[in-house]
Amino acid sequence: MSIIGIIPARYTSSRFPGKPLALINGKSMLQRVYEQTRKSTLLNEVIVATDDERIANHATTFGATVVITSPNHPSGTDRCFEAYNLNGKHYDYVINVQGDEPFLDPQQIDSMAAACNNGAEIVTQMIVCNNHEVLFDTGEVKITLNTNNEALYFSRSVIPYIKNVDEKEWHKHHTYYRHVGMYGYRVDILEAISRLKPSALEKAESLEQLRWLEHGYKIKCVETTFDSHCVDTPEDIEKVLKLMQKH
């Protein structure tokens, strides 16, 4: 089995323009993501996919292979599929590595890669949520699972509802998981979902993965102990640095 890691990196961002080039302790965010991804023991290749020459030029300075994609992709999934084709090499799976998680642990990627087997269509990660405030935060996406740890539904709401129990105690009566947003795709599935149009559930929750579920694709969820530390705004850099220093 062969796997390629693709790091989508866009310059345009409403909250943080030029985010991949932002410096964190002397290195750009993109370089940190790339170097962490390269430490994975199960990826055969790692490339950067961008629509911006500034990012492309910067990535080449630290030795990354870069492909220039269209600026018109509505999601990182679409950008990944174009990048895979432009790269011109055959792989069985593609792992979409989040370009805004500079302290990504390589073990997270290896865990994802190890789950890309036995014909799995789409793979993603989840972490136990045992905190009331986090559980009811609509910015945190929760996952409802079947007995095979495949996603039944992703929601910003808390599912399941626990009857006759104070909601502040729900996490003590059911094992809730929240989504850690990295994806692995079997290449033929990546091609198929890239052709799908936005769905009703996706529009309602603003979650792209609901489009795939609505069309019957299976999303295998792998538990991780590594939390997601995304950088969405300039202020997040300091927050993440302080958090990582504590650990």
C-alpha positions in Angstrom: 0.0 0.0 0.0 1.3 3.4 -0.9 0.3 6.8 0.6 1.0 10.4 -0.4 0.6 13.3 2.1 -0.7 16.5 0.5 -0.6 19.8 2.4 -3.0 22.4 0.9 -1.8 25.9 1.5 -3.8 29.0 0.4 -2.6 32.6 0.7 -6.1 34.1 0.8 -7.8 33.9 4.2 -10.5 36.3 5.5 -9.2 36.1 9.0 -5.5 35.6 8.4 -4.1 36.5 4.9 -0.8 34.9 4.1 -1.2 32.4 7.0 1.1 29.7 5.7 4.0 32.2 5.6 3.4 33.4 9.2 6.5 33.1 11.3 6.5 31.0 14.5 9.7 31.1 16.4 11.7 31.8 13.3 10.1 29.3 10.9 7.0 29.7 8.8 3.9 27.8 9.7 4.1 25.9 6.4 7.6 24.8 7.0 6.7 23.5 10.4 3.8 21.5 9.1 5.9 20.1 6.3 8.8 19.1 8.6 6.4 17.4 11.0 4.7 15.6 8.1 8.0 14.4 6.7 8.7 12.6 10.1 5.8 10.2 9.4 7.1 6.7 8.8 4.2 5.6 6.6 4.1 8.3 3.9 5.8 7.6 0.7 5.9 11.2 -0.4 4.9 14.6 0.8 3.9 17.6 -1.4 2.6 21.1 -0.9 -0.5 22.2 -3.0 -0.9 25.9 -3.4 -2.5 28.4 -5.7 0.0 31.2 -4.9 3.5 31.8 -6.2 4.6 33.4 -3.0 3.9 30.2 -1.1 5.3 28.0 -3.8 8.6 30.0 -3.9 8.9 29.8 -0.1 8.2 26.1 0.0 11.0 25.4 -2.4 13.5 27.1 -0.1 13.1 24.3 2.5 13.1 21.5 -0.1 9.4 20.8 -0.5 7.9 19.5 -3.8 5.2 21.9 -4.8 2.3 21.8 -7.3 0.4 24.8 -8.4 -3.4 24.3 -8.3 -6.4 26.3 -9.4 -7.4 29.2 -7.2 -11.1 28.3 -7.7 -11.4 25.2 -5.5 -14.2 25.4 -3.0 -12.4 23.1 -0.5 -9.1 21.5 0.4 -10.5 18.1 -0.8 -10.8 19.4 -4.4 -7.4 21.0 -4.2 -5.9 17.7 -3.0 -7.4 15.8 -5.9 -6.0 18.2 -8.5 -2.6 18.2 -6.7 -2.6 14.4 -6.8 -3.2 14.4 -10.5 -0.6 17.1 -11.2 2.0 15.2 -9.2 1.7 12.4 -11.8 2.5 9.4 -9.6 0.2 6.6 -8.6 -0.7 6.0 -4.9 -3.4 4.0 -3.2 -4.3 6.7 -0.6 -4.0 10.4 -0.2 -3.8 12.0 3.3 -4.9 15.6 3.4 -2.7 17.2 6.1 -4.0 20.4 7.6 -1.7 23.3 6.7 -2.6 25.4 9.7 -1.5 22.9 12.5 2.2 23.7 12.9 2.6 21.4 15.9 1.1 18.4 14.3 2.5 15.2 15.8 3.8 12.7 13.2 2.2 9.9 15.2 -1.2 11.3 14.2 -0.3 10.9 10.6 1.0 7.4 11.1 -2.2 6.5 13.0 -4.3 7.7 10.0 -2.0 6.0 7.5 -2.3 2.7 9.4 -6.1 2.8 9.1 -5.9 3.3 5.3 -6.3 -0.5 4.7 -8.8 -3.2 3.9 -10.4 -1.0 1.3 -11.3 1.8 3.7 -13.0 4.6 1.7 -12.3 7.7 3.9 -10.5 7.8 7.2 -10.5 10.6 9.8 -9.7 11.1 13.5 -11.6 11.7 16.7 -10.8 12.4 20.3 -12.9 11.7 23.4 -14.8 14.8 24.6 -15.4 14.7 28.4 -15.9 18.4 29.1 -19.3 20.0 29.2 -18.2 23.3 27.8 -16.3 21.8 24.9 -19.1 19.4 24.1 -21.7 22.2 23.8 -19.3 24.5 21.8 -20.8 24.8 18.3 -17.3 25.4 16.9 -16.4 21.8 17.9 -17.8 19.1 15.6 -19.1 16.0 17.3 -19.3 12.5 15.7 -22.0 9.9 16.1 -20.7 6.4 15.4 -21.9 2.9 14.4 -20.4 -0.2 16.0 -17.6 -0.3 13.4 -16.4 3.2 14.4 -17.8 4.5 11.1 -19.5 7.9 11.2 -23.2 8.0 11.2 -23.3 11.8 11.5 -21.2 14.9 12.2 -22.8 17.8 13.9 -22.2 21.0 15.7 -25.0 20.0 18.0 -24.7 17.3 20.7 -25.9 13.9 19.5 -27.3 11.8 21.1 -29.6 13.7 23.4 -29.7 12.0 26.8 -33.2 12.0 28.2 -33.9 12.8 31.8 -30.3 13.8 32.5 -29.0 17.3 33.1 -27.0 18.3 30.0 -24.0 19.2 32.2 -23.8 15.6 33.1 -24.3 14.1 29.6 -20.6 13.4 29.1 -20.7 11.2 32.2 -23.4 9.0 30.7 -22.2 8.5 27.1 -18.8 8.5 25.4 -18.8 11.5 23.1 -16.2 12.1 20.4 -15.3 15.3 18.6 -13.7 15.5 15.2 -10.0 16.1 14.6 -9.9 17.2 11.1 -7.4 15.3 9.0 -8.6 13.0 6.2 -7.3 10.0 4.3 -8.9 9.1 1.0 -8.7 6.0 -1.2 -7.8 7.6 -4.5 -10.9 6.4 -6.4 -13.1 7.7 -3.6 -11.3 11.1 -3.6 -12.0 11.4 -7.3 -15.7 10.5 -6.8 -16.3 12.9 -3.9 -14.6 15.7 -5.7 -17.4 15.6 -8.3 -20.2 15.8 -5.8 -22.2 19.0 -5.4 -22.9 20.6 -2.0 -25.7 18.8 -0.2 -28.6 19.9 2.0 -27.0 18.6 5.3 -23.6 20.1 4.4 -25.2 23.5 3.8 -27.2 23.3 7.1 -24.2 22.5 9.3 -21.4 23.9 7.1 -19.6 20.6 7.2 -18.3 19.2 3.9 -18.1 15.6 5.2 -21.9 15.5 5.4 -21.9 15.6 1.6 -20.0 12.4 1.5 -22.3 10.7 4.1 -25.4 11.8 2.3 -24.1 10.1 -0.8 -23.4 6.8 1.0 -19.7 6.9 1.5 -18.2 5.4 4.6 -16.0 7.4 6.9 -13.8 5.4 9.3 -13.0 7.2 12.5 -9.8 6.5 14.3 -9.3 7.5 18.0 -6.4 9.7 18.8 -5.0 11.2 22.0 -3.4 14.1 20.1 -5.6 17.2 20.0 -6.0 19.6 17.1 -4.3 23.0 17.5 -5.3 25.0 14.5 -4.1 28.6 13.8 -7.0 30.6 12.3 -6.0 34.1 13.4 -2.7 35.9 14.3 -3.7 35.7 18.0 -3.9 31.9 17.8 -0.1 31.7 17.3 0.6 32.9 20.8 -2.2 30.8 22.2 -0.8 27.6 20.6 2.8 28.4 21.6 1.7 28.8 25.3 -0.3 25.6 25.1 2.6 23.6 23.7 5.0 25.0 26.3 2.8 23.7 29.0 3.1 20.2 27.6 
